[in-house]
Amino acid sequence: MARVAALFQYPVKGCAGVEVSEGLLGRAGLGPDRTFMVVDAADGDFLSQRKDPRLAVVRPDLTEDGARLTLSAPGLEPVEVRVDPGESPERSAVSIHGKPYTGVDQGESVADWFSTLLGRPCRLVRVPPEHDRLTSGETEGTAGFADSTAVLMTSTASLAELNDRLAAKGEPALPMNRFRPNVVVDGWDEPHVEDRVRRVEIGEAEIGFAKLAARCAVTMVDQGAGERRGPEPLRTLADYRRVDGGVVFGVRCAVTRAGKVSVGDGLRVTRWASP
């Protein structure tokens, strides 16, 4: 039986993931997933590991009540942020892949910290309380500052297939964190079974398929070192996972019913893709 093998949330978009044993899968994602985002100080455009791989070494620690965020990274003193949830009307204009949103700026100390880390002026913003974002795909939903949808699901069988192909080329195996998933599934005998899932219950929650997850240069970043290692896994994925001009691994999903999820929860697929 397919079960949840691991759960990850990413409080700060582009920064290190936090592995959890359980959490609330809300409409906008797992716990505080992508609640915060680093942006360019000049134009408010989001920063990511595509151009700033050093973001990967930033370790976020958010208190359970969401009131304090501590960030640490090699070579820098940790910074603690008293989170501004956005009770005042002040907002900053930000953008993700050209789409405009608003954010709540989190102040000078954390802005200086990220600017020192990345070597250019940047700011940290939070999702505002009135954030009302519609995500597209076969199943519509909402999300915080995620690239696309609230949930990214992968499977251990899919990673095993990729690593077998890498081994055949004499390349080292890659860890799942290269793909920055929220839900990792174990127990499917074949790779990429997740591609065919359309509705699935996990614990108390339910998610619906939105689209295949097209992969980018972030998958080439060593998540522990914060350095680009390329060209893998994109080169090998292009051999057998090319769709509509891009390469895909995992699926993006919307949350259709919020609820608690835990590692070890069984998955009950209630609808599969038509043959």
C-alpha positions in Angstrom: 0.0 0.0 0.0 1.3 3.5 -0.9 2.1 5.6 2.2 3.6 8.9 3.0 7.4 8.4 3.4 8.3 12.0 4.1 6.8 15.5 4.5 8.6 18.8 3.9 7.6 22.4 4.3 9.5 25.4 3.0 8.6 28.4 5.2 10.9 30.7 3.1 10.6 30.3 -0.6 13.9 29.1 -2.1 15.5 28.3 1.3 16.1 25.0 3.0 13.2 22.7 3.6 12.0 21.6 7.1 11.2 17.9 7.4 8.2 17.2 9.7 6.5 14.1 10.9 3.0 15.6 10.7 1.3 18.8 10.0 -1.8 20.6 8.8 -2.2 20.5 5.1 -4.2 23.7 4.6 -5.6 25.1 1.4 -2.3 27.0 0.8 0.0 24.2 1.6 1.7 22.2 4.4 1.8 24.4 7.5 3.7 27.7 6.7 4.9 26.5 3.3 6.2 29.5 1.2 4.7 32.0 3.7 7.9 34.1 3.3 9.8 35.2 0.2 13.1 37.0 -0.6 12.7 39.7 -3.2 15.0 42.1 -5.1 15.0 45.4 -3.2 14.7 47.4 -6.4 11.8 45.8 -8.2 10.2 43.3 -5.8 10.8 40.4 -8.1 11.3 37.1 -6.2 14.7 35.5 -5.8 15.2 31.8 -6.2 18.0 29.2 -6.4 17.9 29.5 -10.2 20.2 32.5 -9.9 20.9 32.5 -6.2 21.8 28.9 -5.2 23.1 30.2 -1.8 19.5 30.4 -0.6 19.6 26.6 -0.2 21.9 26.9 2.9 19.5 29.2 4.8 17.8 27.2 7.5 14.5 28.6 8.7 13.0 28.0 12.2 9.5 29.4 12.6 7.8 29.2 16.0 4.6 27.2 16.2 2.5 30.4 16.6 4.3 32.0 13.6 5.4 35.0 15.6 9.2 34.5 15.4 11.4 33.4 12.5 15.0 32.5 13.1 17.3 32.2 10.0 20.8 30.6 10.0 23.4 30.1 7.4 27.1 29.2 7.4 29.4 32.1 8.0 26.7 34.4 9.3 25.3 35.0 12.8 21.7 33.9 13.0 19.0 36.5 12.7 15.7 36.5 14.6 12.7 38.2 13.1 9.7 39.3 15.0 7.2 38.5 12.3 5.0 41.3 11.0 1.8 39.5 10.0 0.4 42.5 8.1 -2.0 44.1 10.6 -1.1 47.6 9.2 -2.2 48.6 5.7 1.4 49.0 4.4 2.2 46.7 1.6 5.1 46.0 -0.8 4.6 45.3 -4.5 6.2 41.9 -5.3 6.1 39.5 -8.3 6.5 35.8 -9.1 7.2 34.8 -12.7 5.8 38.2 -13.8 2.6 38.0 -11.9 2.0 40.8 -9.4 1.2 40.2 -5.7 1.7 42.1 -2.4 3.9 41.3 0.6 4.4 42.5 4.1 8.0 43.7 4.5 9.8 42.1 7.5 12.2 45.0 8.3 15.8 46.1 8.0 17.7 43.6 10.1 16.6 40.6 8.0 16.9 42.6 4.8 20.5 43.4 5.7 21.1 39.7 6.6 19.9 38.4 3.2 21.7 41.2 1.4 25.0 40.2 3.0 24.4 36.5 2.2 23.5 37.1 -1.5 25.8 40.1 -2.1 23.0 42.4 -3.4 20.2 44.4 -1.9 17.1 42.3 -1.1 14.2 42.2 1.3 12.1 39.5 3.1 8.3 39.7 2.7 5.5 37.7 4.2 2.1 36.7 2.6 -0.5 39.3 3.7 -3.6 38.2 5.5 -5.8 39.2 2.5 -3.7 37.1 0.1 -6.2 35.6 -2.4 -4.5 33.8 -5.1 -6.0 31.3 -7.6 -3.7 28.6 -8.9 -4.4 27.0 -12.2 -4.4 23.5 -13.6 -6.8 20.6 -13.9 -7.7 21.2 -10.2 -7.7 24.9 -9.2 -6.7 25.9 -5.7 -4.7 28.5 -3.8 -1.1 28.9 -2.5 1.2 31.2 -0.7 4.3 32.3 -2.5 4.9 28.9 -4.2 5.8 28.9 -7.9 2.6 27.2 -8.9 0.4 25.1 -6.6 0.1 24.3 -2.9 1.6 20.8 -3.0 4.4 19.0 -4.9 4.2 15.2 -4.7 6.9 12.8 -5.8 7.6 9.1 -5.2 10.5 7.0 -4.1 10.0 4.7 -7.1 10.4 7.6 -9.5 13.6 8.7 -7.8 14.9 5.1 -7.9 14.2 4.9 -11.7 16.2 8.2 -12.2 19.1 7.0 -10.0 19.2 3.7 -11.9 19.6 5.6 -15.2 22.2 7.9 -13.6 24.2 4.8 -12.4 24.1 3.4 -15.9 25.9 6.5 -17.0 28.4 6.4 -14.2 26.8 9.3 -12.4 26.2 9.4 -8.6 22.7 9.0 -7.2 20.8 12.1 -6.2 18.7 12.7 -3.1 15.1 13.6 -3.2 15.8 17.1 -1.9 16.9 18.1 -5.4 13.2 18.1 -6.3 12.0 20.0 -3.1 8.8 18.0 -2.7 6.1 18.5 0.0 4.8 14.9 0.0 7.0 11.9 -0.8 5.2 8.6 -1.4 6.6 5.1 -0.9 4.9 1.8 -1.9 4.1 2.2 -5.6 5.8 -0.6 -7.5 6.3 1.4 -10.7 7.9 4.9 -11.2 5.8 7.9 -12.0 2.5 6.4 -10.8 1.8 9.9 -9.3 1.4 11.2 -12.9 -1.9 9.2 -13.1 -3.4 10.2 -9.8 -6.3 12.7 -10.1 -7.8 12.7 -6.5 -6.2 11.2 -3.5 -7.0 11.2 0.2 -4.0 11.5 2.6 -4.8 11.3 6.3 -7.6 13.8 6.9 -6.8 15.8 3.7 -7.5 15.4 0.0 -5.5 16.7 -2.9 -6.3 17.0 -6.6 -4.0 16.8 -9.6 -3.3 20.2 -11.2 -0.4 19.5 -13.6 2.9 17.6 -14.1 5.8 19.4 -12.4 8.1 20.9 -15.1 11.6 21.0 -13.7 14.2 23.8 -13.8 17.8 24.6 -12.9 17.0 24.4 -9.2 17.2 20.6 -9.5 20.9 21.1 -10.3 21.7 22.8 -7.0 23.3 20.8 -4.2 20.9 21.6 -1.4 23.5 21.0 1.3 26.2 23.1 -0.3 24.2 25.8 -2.0 26.1 25.3 -5.2 25.1 24.4 -8.7 26.4 21.0 -9.8 24.7 20.5 -13.2 23.9 19.2 -15.7 22.2 16.4 -13.8 19.4 15.5 -13.3 18.0 17.5 -16.2 20.2 15.9 -18.8 19.0 12.4 -17.9 15.4 13.4 -17.3 15.4 14.8 -20.8 16.1 11.3 -22.2 12.8 9.9 -20.9 10.7 12.5 -19.2 10.3 15.2 -21.9 6.8 16.7 -22.2 5.8 19.7 -24.3 9.4 20.9 -24.6 10.3 20.6 -20.9 11.2 17.8 -18.5 8.9 16.7 -15.7 9.3 14.9 -12.4 6.5 14.8 -9.8 3.1 16.4 -9.9 1.7 19.7 -8.7 -1.6 19.4 -6.7 -4.2 21.7 -5.2 -5.7 21.0 -1.7 -9.3 20.1 -2.1 -9.9 19.3 1.6 -7.7 20.6 4.4 -6.7 18.3 7.2 -3.9 16.7 9.3 -1.4 14.5 7.4 1.4 12.4 8.9 4.3 10.3 7.8 3.0 6.7 7.5 -0.5 7.7 6.4 -1.9 5.5 3.7 -2.9 7.0 0.4 -6.4 6.3 -1.0 -6.6 7.2 -4.7 -10.3 7.9 -5.4 -9.8 8.9 -9.1 -7.2 7.9 -11.6 -6.5 9.5 -15.0 -8.5 8.0 -17.9 -6.6 5.4 -19.8 
